[in-house]
Amino acid sequence: MNEDEMRKRLEVLRIEHRDLDAAIDALTAGGGNDQLQIARLKKRKLRLKDQIAMIEDYLIPDIIA
C-alpha cells in the first residue's frame, strides 16, 4: 500500500469511527437497553482507533529533538 492509499484508508477509518460514535450516542440517548449491541459498537470503535493510530504512526514519523 503506498502513501496515497494509506491516506485515503485513514480518512475512511476516521469517518467510520465518527459514525460509530454517533450510533453509540444515539443508542445510549434513545434509552435502548441493548447493552450487547452498544458493547459491540464500542469494541469495533476501539479496533478502528488502533488501526488509525497505526497508519498515523507510519505516515507521521517521530521527530527526534
PyMOL Python script that loads the backbone (N, CA, C, O; Angstrom):
from pymol import cmd

cmd.read_pdbstr("""\
ATOM      1  N   MET A   1       0.855  -1.168   0.000  1.00  0.00           N
ATOM      2  CA  MET A   1       0.000   0.000   0.000  1.00  0.00           C
ATOM      3  C   MET A   1       0.905   1.235   0.000  1.00  0.00           C
ATOM      4  O   MET A   1       1.784   1.371   0.851  1.00  0.00           O
ATOM      5  N   ASN A   2       0.683   2.119  -0.949  1.00  0.00           N
ATOM      6  CA  ASN A   2       1.508   3.324  -0.998  1.00  0.00           C
ATOM      7  C   ASN A   2       0.925   4.414  -0.086  1.00  0.00           C
ATOM      8  O   ASN A   2      -0.132   4.236   0.519  1.00  0.00           O
ATOM      9  N   GLU A   3       1.628   5.526  -0.004  1.00  0.00           N
ATOM     10  CA  GLU A   3       1.245   6.580   0.938  1.00  0.00           C
ATOM     11  C   GLU A   3      -0.129   7.186   0.625  1.00  0.00           C
ATOM     12  O   GLU A   3      -0.899   7.466   1.544  1.00  0.00           O
ATOM     13  N   ASP A   4      -0.443   7.390  -0.651  1.00  0.00           N
ATOM     14  CA  ASP A   4      -1.747   7.949  -1.017  1.00  0.00           C
ATOM     15  C   ASP A   4      -2.877   7.009  -0.614  1.00  0.00           C
ATOM     16  O   ASP A   4      -3.906   7.452  -0.103  1.00  0.00           O
ATOM     17  N   GLU A   5      -2.687   5.728  -0.839  1.00  0.00           N
ATOM     18  CA  GLU A   5      -3.703   4.745  -0.452  1.00  0.00           C
ATOM     19  C   GLU A   5      -3.875   4.720   1.063  1.00  0.00           C
ATOM     20  O   GLU A   5      -4.989   4.584   1.569  1.00  0.00           O
ATOM     21  N   MET A   6      -2.768   4.851   1.775  1.00  0.00           N
ATOM     22  CA  MET A   6      -2.844   4.867   3.241  1.00  0.00           C
ATOM     23  C   MET A   6      -3.593   6.099   3.740  1.00  0.00           C
ATOM     24  O   MET A   6      -4.361   6.017   4.699  1.00  0.00           O
ATOM     25  N   ARG A   7      -3.372   7.232   3.094  1.00  0.00           N
ATOM     26  CA  ARG A   7      -4.092   8.453   3.490  1.00  0.00           C
ATOM     27  C   ARG A   7      -5.587   8.325   3.215  1.00  0.00           C
ATOM     28  O   ARG A   7      -6.403   8.769   4.024  1.00  0.00           O
ATOM     29  N   LYS A   8      -5.954   7.728   2.092  1.00  0.00           N
ATOM     30  CA  LYS A   8      -7.374   7.502   1.780  1.00  0.00           C
ATOM     31  C   LYS A   8      -7.994   6.538   2.783  1.00  0.00           C
ATOM     32  O   LYS A   8      -9.109   6.756   3.256  1.00  0.00           O
ATOM     33  N   ARG A   9      -7.266   5.471   3.104  1.00  0.00           N
ATOM     34  CA  ARG A   9      -7.746   4.490   4.078  1.00  0.00           C
ATOM     35  C   ARG A   9      -7.917   5.149   5.446  1.00  0.00           C
ATOM     36  O   ARG A   9      -8.878   4.864   6.160  1.00  0.00           O
ATOM     37  N   LEU A  10      -6.993   6.019   5.803  1.00  0.00           N
ATOM     38  CA  LEU A  10      -7.063   6.726   7.074  1.00  0.00           C
ATOM     39  C   LEU A  10      -8.327   7.574   7.147  1.00  0.00           C
ATOM     40  O   LEU A  10      -9.004   7.595   8.175  1.00  0.00           O
ATOM     41  N   GLU A  11      -8.642   8.265   6.075  1.00  0.00           N
ATOM     42  CA  GLU A  11      -9.849   9.096   6.050  1.00  0.00           C
ATOM     43  C   GLU A  11     -11.115   8.245   6.177  1.00  0.00           C
ATOM     44  O   GLU A  11     -12.047   8.618   6.889  1.00  0.00           O
ATOM     45  N   VAL A  12     -11.146   7.112   5.493  1.00  0.00           N
ATOM     46  CA  VAL A  12     -12.299   6.205   5.581  1.00  0.00           C
ATOM     47  C   VAL A  12     -12.456   5.695   7.013  1.00  0.00           C
ATOM     48  O   VAL A  12     -13.571   5.631   7.532  1.00  0.00           O
ATOM     49  N   LEU A  13     -11.359   5.338   7.642  1.00  0.00           N
ATOM     50  CA  LEU A  13     -11.410   4.844   9.018  1.00  0.00           C
ATOM     51  C   LEU A  13     -11.890   5.935   9.977  1.00  0.00           C
ATOM     52  O   LEU A  13     -12.663   5.659  10.894  1.00  0.00           O
ATOM     53  N   ARG A  14     -11.441   7.156   9.769  1.00  0.00           N
ATOM     54  CA  ARG A  14     -11.876   8.263  10.630  1.00  0.00           C
ATOM     55  C   ARG A  14     -13.373   8.517  10.494  1.00  0.00           C
ATOM     56  O   ARG A  14     -14.057   8.770  11.486  1.00  0.00           O
ATOM     57  N   ILE A  15     -13.877   8.449   9.271  1.00  0.00           N
ATOM     58  CA  ILE A  15     -15.313   8.639   9.044  1.00  0.00           C
ATOM     59  C   ILE A  15     -16.108   7.529   9.720  1.00  0.00           C
ATOM     60  O   ILE A  15     -17.114   7.792  10.378  1.00  0.00           O
ATOM     61  N   GLU A  16     -15.658   6.300   9.559  1.00  0.00           N
ATOM     62  CA  GLU A  16     -16.350   5.174  10.189  1.00  0.00           C
ATOM     63  C   GLU A  16     -16.312   5.302  11.718  1.00  0.00           C
ATOM     64  O   GLU A  16     -17.287   4.975  12.395  1.00  0.00           O
ATOM     65  N   HIS A  17     -15.191   5.774  12.251  1.00  0.00           N
ATOM     66  CA  HIS A  17     -15.055   5.971  13.693  1.00  0.00           C
ATOM     67  C   HIS A  17     -16.071   7.002  14.190  1.00  0.00           C
ATOM     68  O   HIS A  17     -16.721   6.793  15.214  1.00  0.00           O
ATOM     69  N   ARG A  18     -16.206   8.114  13.462  1.00  0.00           N
ATOM     70  CA  ARG A  18     -17.187   9.146  13.833  1.00  0.00           C
ATOM     71  C   ARG A  18     -18.612   8.605  13.733  1.00  0.00           C
ATOM     72  O   ARG A  18     -19.450   8.899  14.585  1.00  0.00           O
ATOM     73  N   ASP A  19     -18.885   7.815  12.697  1.00  0.00           N
ATOM     74  CA  ASP A  19     -20.214   7.235  12.528  1.00  0.00           C
ATOM     75  C   ASP A  19     -20.557   6.289  13.681  1.00  0.00           C
ATOM     76  O   ASP A  19     -21.683   6.285  14.179  1.00  0.00           O
ATOM     77  N   LEU A  20     -19.586   5.499  14.092  1.00  0.00           N
ATOM     78  CA  LEU A  20     -19.816   4.599  15.223  1.00  0.00           C
ATOM     79  C   LEU A  20     -20.063   5.395  16.498  1.00  0.00           C
ATOM     80  O   LEU A  20     -20.911   5.028  17.311  1.00  0.00           O
ATOM     81  N   ASP A  21     -19.334   6.466  16.669  1.00  0.00           N
ATOM     82  CA  ASP A  21     -19.531   7.318  17.840  1.00  0.00           C
ATOM     83  C   ASP A  21     -20.955   7.861  17.871  1.00  0.00           C
ATOM     84  O   ASP A  21     -21.601   7.872  18.919  1.00  0.00           O
ATOM     85  N   ALA A  22     -21.435   8.309  16.722  1.00  0.00           N
ATOM     86  CA  ALA A  22     -22.800   8.827  16.636  1.00  0.00           C
ATOM     87  C   ALA A  22     -23.824   7.724  16.903  1.00  0.00           C
ATOM     88  O   ALA A  22     -24.830   7.961  17.571  1.00  0.00           O
ATOM     89  N   ALA A  23     -23.576   6.539  16.393  1.00  0.00           N
ATOM     90  CA  ALA A  23     -24.502   5.418  16.602  1.00  0.00           C
ATOM     91  C   ALA A  23     -24.558   5.033  18.079  1.00  0.00           C
ATOM     92  O   ALA A  23     -25.632   4.759  18.615  1.00  0.00           O
ATOM     93  N   ILE A  24     -23.407   5.013  18.727  1.00  0.00           N
ATOM     94  CA  ILE A  24     -23.362   4.686  20.155  1.00  0.00           C
ATOM     95  C   ILE A  24     -24.118   5.747  20.953  1.00  0.00           C
ATOM     96  O   ILE A  24     -24.887   5.416  21.855  1.00  0.00           O
ATOM     97  N   ASP A  25     -23.903   7.006  20.626  1.00  0.00           N
ATOM     98  CA  ASP A  25     -24.615   8.089  21.313  1.00  0.00           C
ATOM     99  C   ASP A  25     -26.122   7.977  21.114  1.00  0.00           C
ATOM    100  O   ASP A  25     -26.893   8.184  22.051  1.00  0.00           O
ATOM    101  N   ALA A  26     -26.539   7.650  19.895  1.00  0.00           N
ATOM    102  CA  ALA A  26     -27.967   7.527  19.600  1.00  0.00           C
ATOM    103  C   ALA A  26     -28.589   6.370  20.381  1.00  0.00           C
ATOM    104  O   ALA A  26     -29.683   6.504  20.928  1.00  0.00           O
ATOM    105  N   LEU A  27     -27.897   5.248  20.429  1.00  0.00           N
ATOM    106  CA  LEU A  27     -28.428   4.104  21.183  1.00  0.00           C
ATOM    107  C   LEU A  27     -28.496   4.411  22.678  1.00  0.00           C
ATOM    108  O   LEU A  27     -29.454   4.031  23.351  1.00  0.00           O
ATOM    109  N   THR A  28     -27.500   5.083  23.182  1.00  0.00           N
ATOM    110  CA  THR A  28     -27.466   5.419  24.606  1.00  0.00           C
ATOM    111  C   THR A  28     -28.537   6.450  24.944  1.00  0.00           C
ATOM    112  O   THR A  28     -29.236   6.314  25.948  1.00  0.00           O
ATOM    113  N   ALA A  29     -28.667   7.476  24.111  1.00  0.00           N
ATOM    114  CA  ALA A  29     -29.634   8.546  24.371  1.00  0.00           C
ATOM    115  C   ALA A  29     -31.069   8.068  24.166  1.00  0.00           C
ATOM    116  O   ALA A  29     -31.996   8.572  24.801  1.00  0.00           O
ATOM    117  N   GLY A  30     -31.244   7.099  23.280  1.00  0.00           N
ATOM    118  CA  GLY A  30     -32.582   6.604  22.990  1.00  0.00           C
ATOM    119  C   GLY A  30     -33.149   5.723  24.088  1.00  0.00           C
ATOM    120  O   GLY A  30     -34.282   5.252  23.994  1.00  0.00           O
ATOM    121  N   GLY A  31     -32.368   5.503  25.117  1.00  0.00           N
ATOM    122  CA  GLY A  31     -32.859   4.691  26.219  1.00  0.00           C
ATOM    123  C   GLY A  31     -32.862   3.217  25.899  1.00  0.00           C
ATOM    124  O   GLY A  31     -33.464   2.411  26.608  1.00  0.00           O
ATOM    125  N   GLY A  32     -32.182   2.872  24.823  1.00  0.00           N
ATOM    126  CA  GLY A  32     -32.133   1.460  24.449  1.00  0.00           C
ATOM    127  C   GLY A  32     -31.379   0.640  25.472  1.00  0.00           C
ATOM    128  O   GLY A  32     -30.337   1.062  25.975  1.00  0.00           O
ATOM    129  N   ASN A  33     -31.889  -0.493  25.768  1.00  0.00           N
ATOM    130  CA  ASN A  33     -31.255  -1.359  26.746  1.00  0.00           C
ATOM    131  C   ASN A  33     -30.455  -2.462  26.076  1.00  0.00           C
ATOM    132  O   ASN A  33     -30.170  -3.490  26.689  1.00  0.00           O
ATOM    133  N   ASP A  34     -30.098  -2.251  24.837  1.00  0.00           N
ATOM    134  CA  ASP A  34     -29.345  -3.262  24.103  1.00  0.00           C
ATOM    135  C   ASP A  34     -27.858  -3.084  24.397  1.00  0.00           C
ATOM    136  O   ASP A  34     -27.098  -2.615  23.549  1.00  0.00           O
ATOM    137  N   GLN A  35     -27.462  -3.458  25.583  1.00  0.00           N
ATOM    138  CA  GLN A  35     -26.084  -3.273  26.018  1.00  0.00           C
ATOM    139  C   GLN A  35     -25.102  -4.091  25.194  1.00  0.00           C
ATOM    140  O   GLN A  35     -23.957  -3.681  25.000  1.00  0.00           O
ATOM    141  N   LEU A  36     -25.544  -5.241  24.711  1.00  0.00           N
ATOM    142  CA  LEU A  36     -24.668  -6.079  23.892  1.00  0.00           C
ATOM    143  C   LEU A  36     -24.322  -5.372  22.585  1.00  0.00           C
ATOM    144  O   LEU A  36     -23.168  -5.389  22.157  1.00  0.00           O
ATOM    145  N   GLN A  37     -25.302  -4.759  21.958  1.00  0.00           N
ATOM    146  CA  GLN A  37     -25.063  -4.026  20.717  1.00  0.00           C
ATOM    147  C   GLN A  37     -24.141  -2.839  20.963  1.00  0.00           C
ATOM    148  O   GLN A  37     -23.238  -2.575  20.169  1.00  0.00           O
ATOM    149  N   ILE A  38     -24.367  -2.125  22.058  1.00  0.00           N
ATOM    150  CA  ILE A  38     -23.521  -0.985  22.392  1.00  0.00           C
ATOM    151  C   ILE A  38     -22.086  -1.447  22.630  1.00  0.00           C
ATOM    152  O   ILE A  38     -21.141  -0.808  22.170  1.00  0.00           O
ATOM    153  N   ALA A  39     -21.925  -2.553  23.346  1.00  0.00           N
ATOM    154  CA  ALA A  39     -20.586  -3.087  23.618  1.00  0.00           C
ATOM    155  C   ALA A  39     -19.883  -3.486  22.330  1.00  0.00           C
ATOM    156  O   ALA A  39     -18.685  -3.245  22.179  1.00  0.00           O
ATOM    157  N   ARG A  40     -20.612  -4.091  21.400  1.00  0.00           N
ATOM    158  CA  ARG A  40     -20.026  -4.481  20.114  1.00  0.00           C
ATOM    159  C   ARG A  40     -19.569  -3.265  19.325  1.00  0.00           C
ATOM    160  O   ARG A  40     -18.494  -3.272  18.725  1.00  0.00           O
ATOM    161  N   LEU A  41     -20.397  -2.214  19.329  1.00  0.00           N
ATOM    162  CA  LEU A  41     -20.030  -0.996  18.613  1.00  0.00           C
ATOM    163  C   LEU A  41     -18.800  -0.345  19.238  1.00  0.00           C
ATOM    164  O   LEU A  41     -17.923   0.144  18.527  1.00  0.00           O
ATOM    165  N   LYS A  42     -18.736  -0.340  20.563  1.00  0.00           N
ATOM    166  CA  LYS A  42     -17.573   0.239  21.241  1.00  0.00           C
ATOM    167  C   LYS A  42     -16.310  -0.559  20.939  1.00  0.00           C
ATOM    168  O   LYS A  42     -15.236   0.015  20.759  1.00  0.00           O
ATOM    169  N   LYS A  43     -16.439  -1.871  20.884  1.00  0.00           N
ATOM    170  CA  LYS A  43     -15.286  -2.710  20.573  1.00  0.00           C
ATOM    171  C   LYS A  43     -14.795  -2.443  19.149  1.00  0.00           C
ATOM    172  O   LYS A  43     -13.592  -2.353  18.903  1.00  0.00           O
ATOM    173  N   ARG A  44     -15.732  -2.321  18.224  1.00  0.00           N
ATOM    174  CA  ARG A  44     -15.377  -2.010  16.838  1.00  0.00           C
ATOM    175  C   ARG A  44     -14.707  -0.639  16.757  1.00  0.00           C
ATOM    176  O   ARG A  44     -13.740  -0.453  16.018  1.00  0.00           O
ATOM    177  N   LYS A  45     -15.227   0.309  17.516  1.00  0.00           N
ATOM    178  CA  LYS A  45     -14.667   1.654  17.535  1.00  0.00           C
ATOM    179  C   LYS A  45     -13.221   1.636  18.038  1.00  0.00           C
ATOM    180  O   LYS A  45     -12.367   2.342  17.501  1.00  0.00           O
ATOM    181  N   LEU A  46     -12.947   0.830  19.068  1.00  0.00           N
ATOM    182  CA  LEU A  46     -11.577   0.717  19.577  1.00  0.00           C
ATOM    183  C   LEU A  46     -10.639   0.091  18.555  1.00  0.00           C
ATOM    184  O   LEU A  46      -9.487   0.507  18.435  1.00  0.00           O
ATOM    185  N   ARG A  47     -11.125  -0.909  17.814  1.00  0.00           N
ATOM    186  CA  ARG A  47     -10.293  -1.509  16.764  1.00  0.00           C
ATOM    187  C   ARG A  47      -9.970  -0.486  15.689  1.00  0.00           C
ATOM    188  O   ARG A  47      -8.846  -0.432  15.189  1.00  0.00           O
ATOM    189  N   LEU A  48     -10.957   0.325  15.334  1.00  0.00           N
ATOM    190  CA  LEU A  48     -10.724   1.376  14.342  1.00  0.00           C
ATOM    191  C   LEU A  48      -9.698   2.381  14.854  1.00  0.00           C
ATOM    192  O   LEU A  48      -8.823   2.824  14.109  1.00  0.00           O
ATOM    193  N   LYS A  49      -9.814   2.736  16.126  1.00  0.00           N
ATOM    194  CA  LYS A  49      -8.860   3.686  16.715  1.00  0.00           C
ATOM    195  C   LYS A  49      -7.444   3.138  16.645  1.00  0.00           C
ATOM    196  O   LYS A  49      -6.504   3.878  16.355  1.00  0.00           O
ATOM    197  N   ASP A  50      -7.286   1.849  16.907  1.00  0.00           N
ATOM    198  CA  ASP A  50      -5.966   1.219  16.814  1.00  0.00           C
ATOM    199  C   ASP A  50      -5.433   1.251  15.386  1.00  0.00           C
ATOM    200  O   ASP A  50      -4.254   1.529  15.165  1.00  0.00           O
ATOM    201  N   GLN A  51      -6.304   0.965  14.414  1.00  0.00           N
ATOM    202  CA  GLN A  51      -5.887   0.996  13.005  1.00  0.00           C
ATOM    203  C   GLN A  51      -5.494   2.415  12.592  1.00  0.00           C
ATOM    204  O   GLN A  51      -4.505   2.611  11.885  1.00  0.00           O
ATOM    205  N   ILE A  52      -6.273   3.399  13.037  1.00  0.00           N
ATOM    206  CA  ILE A  52      -5.975   4.795  12.735  1.00  0.00           C
ATOM    207  C   ILE A  52      -4.614   5.169  13.309  1.00  0.00           C
ATOM    208  O   ILE A  52      -3.799   5.785  12.622  1.00  0.00           O
ATOM    209  N   ALA A  53      -4.366   4.803  14.555  1.00  0.00           N
ATOM    210  CA  ALA A  53      -3.097   5.129  15.203  1.00  0.00           C
ATOM    211  C   ALA A  53      -1.925   4.462  14.485  1.00  0.00           C
ATOM    212  O   ALA A  53      -0.860   5.063  14.347  1.00  0.00           O
ATOM    213  N   MET A  54      -2.115   3.236  14.032  1.00  0.00           N
ATOM    214  CA  MET A  54      -1.041   2.525  13.343  1.00  0.00           C
ATOM    215  C   MET A  54      -0.689   3.223  12.026  1.00  0.00           C
ATOM    216  O   MET A  54       0.488   3.389  11.706  1.00  0.00           O
ATOM    217  N   ILE A  55      -1.698   3.625  11.272  1.00  0.00           N
ATOM    218  CA  ILE A  55      -1.453   4.306   9.996  1.00  0.00           C
ATOM    219  C   ILE A  55      -0.833   5.680  10.240  1.00  0.00           C
ATOM    220  O   ILE A  55       0.096   6.077   9.537  1.00  0.00           O
ATOM    221  N   GLU A  56      -1.345   6.407  11.238  1.00  0.00           N
ATOM    222  CA  GLU A  56      -0.781   7.726  11.551  1.00  0.00           C
ATOM    223  C   GLU A  56       0.680   7.610  11.959  1.00  0.00           C
ATOM    224  O   GLU A  56       1.503   8.435  11.561  1.00  0.00           O
ATOM    225  N   ASP A  57       1.008   6.594  12.748  1.00  0.00           N
ATOM    226  CA  ASP A  57       2.401   6.400  13.159  1.00  0.00           C
ATOM    227  C   ASP A  57       3.306   6.141  11.959  1.00  0.00           C
ATOM    228  O   ASP A  57       4.458   6.574  11.936  1.00  0.00           O
ATOM    229  N   TYR A  58       2.789   5.446  10.982  1.00  0.00           N
ATOM    230  CA  TYR A  58       3.582   5.153   9.782  1.00  0.00           C
ATOM    231  C   TYR A  58       3.748   6.414   8.946  1.00  0.00           C
ATOM    232  O   TYR A  58       4.836   6.689   8.441  1.00  0.00           O
ATOM    233  N   LEU A  59       2.660   7.190   8.799  1.00  0.00           N
ATOM    234  CA  LEU A  59       2.695   8.365   7.926  1.00  0.00           C
ATOM    235  C   LEU A  59       3.414   9.558   8.570  1.00  0.00           C
ATOM    236  O   LEU A  59       4.025  10.364   7.868  1.00  0.00           O
ATOM    237  N   ILE A  60       3.346   9.670   9.877  1.00  0.00           N
ATOM    238  CA  ILE A  60       3.941  10.805  10.570  1.00  0.00           C
ATOM    239  C   ILE A  60       5.106  10.277  11.403  1.00  0.00           C
ATOM    240  O   ILE A  60       4.893   9.767  12.503  1.00  0.00           O
ATOM    241  N   PRO A  61       6.318  10.391  10.902  1.00  0.00           N
ATOM    242  CA  PRO A  61       7.469   9.862  11.644  1.00  0.00           C
ATOM    243  C   PRO A  61       7.725  10.672  12.913  1.00  0.00           C
ATOM    244  O   PRO A  61       7.379  11.849  13.005  1.00  0.00           O
ATOM    245  N   ASP A  62       8.337  10.006  13.880  1.00  0.00           N
ATOM    246  CA  ASP A  62       8.711  10.691  15.127  1.00  0.00           C
ATOM    247  C   ASP A  62       9.801  11.713  14.838  1.00  0.00           C
ATOM    248  O   ASP A  62      10.700  11.475  14.032  1.00  0.00           O
ATOM    249  N   ILE A  63       9.704  12.840  15.505  1.00  0.00           N
ATOM    250  CA  ILE A  63      10.708  13.886  15.356  1.00  0.00           C
ATOM    251  C   ILE A  63      11.672  13.764  16.536  1.00  0.00           C
ATOM    252  O   ILE A  63      11.276  13.834  17.699  1.00  0.00           O
ATOM    253  N   ILE A  64      12.911  13.584  16.208  1.00  0.00           N
ATOM    254  CA  ILE A  64      13.922  13.474  17.249  1.00  0.00           C
ATOM    255  C   ILE A  64      14.437  14.864  17.568  1.00  0.00           C
ATOM    256  O   ILE A  64      14.989  15.544  16.703  1.00  0.00           O
ATOM    257  N   ALA A  65      14.257  15.282  18.809  1.00  0.00           N
ATOM    258  CA  ALA A  65      14.652  16.637  19.201  1.00  0.00           C
ATOM    259  C   ALA A  65      16.059  16.656  19.735  1.00  0.00           C
ATOM    260  O   ALA A  65      16.562  17.714  20.114  1.00  0.00           O
TER     261      ALA A  65
END
""", "prot")
cmd.dss("prot")
cmd.show_as("cartoon", "prot")
cmd.util.cbc("prot")
cmd.orient("prot")
